[in-house]
């Protein structure tokens, strides 16, 4: 069931929710949390679809906040709130309210959302794109126990990790971290099977992929060994190689779906490490609403402490740069020595 409300208020939206529940014969509220999605019109459909899929595991009231940009100066000073209320089959296992904010009310989105929150239920705010650098200080983020961002969608993902480390507050998390949960589980299980000491690690993955950096920082933070970050063609994370005193442990995934785990002295094993959809990532984040201390520790380790790519790559790049700048070629010295030797013989 859908109810469209134009130029409305939060009070009228609450009345429409009650009306919709009665119309479909379920007057009781059976939701466990409120999920607030702050996005733009372009990403609203995909974000809402992921939230509806996740609601099968976590029945929730989903509030989609879309801040619309006015075209004229007059419209920017005119506040308006449009809403679309969905209940029943249209909203999965919960309730959905799509809020479109116009004019000055854009700067006061929290005043619109606050009356619509479920009483005595946790609040999760998710920014699929354009997340604030300090989510806890954002007016909407201040309403939540859990704040979910995605540094993968940022213009400069690696710099985004540094900024998030500086502004981290308990309750903040990142879908780039959620994506590596199966990798962390598999690597921890592999280390449980051996009694050797890890001496160094290399993480291979796409360039500018924050999940690769987070996995490398987690390994460096937990193992206390140098971790090298190497660039591959992808997709996403492609491999981790841990050198130990008993031989290498390698987890390699070249196709983004099936990986191979190799441990010295044991047969190779195929393990499922498929790239997960956004709905699965959101469902995982909604399972726990307490602060993620492991994420905080890995994030604060720092990208700049990872080992850079091997030296030969840098040396080759320097030689190419010198040649382009017109530097004299060093190979002419042997010719001069030969000429001097010939003159001495005469």
KAMODA-V51468 format. One record per helix or strand of 2 or more residues. SS is the DSSP state (@ for helix, = for strand). FROM is the first residue (numbers start at 0). LEN is the number of residues. If there is no record, write none. Layout:
SS,FROM,LEN
SS,FROM,LEN
//
This chain:
=,1,4
@,9,14
=,32,7
@,40,14
=,59,8
@,72,4
=,79,8
@,87,4
=,94,8
@,102,12
=,121,5
@,134,3
@,140,3
=,145,4
@,150,3
@,156,10
=,171,3
@,174,4
@,180,12
=,197,8
@,209,14
=,225,6
=,236,8
=,248,4
=,257,6
=,268,4
@,277,10
@,292,9
@,302,3
@,310,14
@,329,16
//
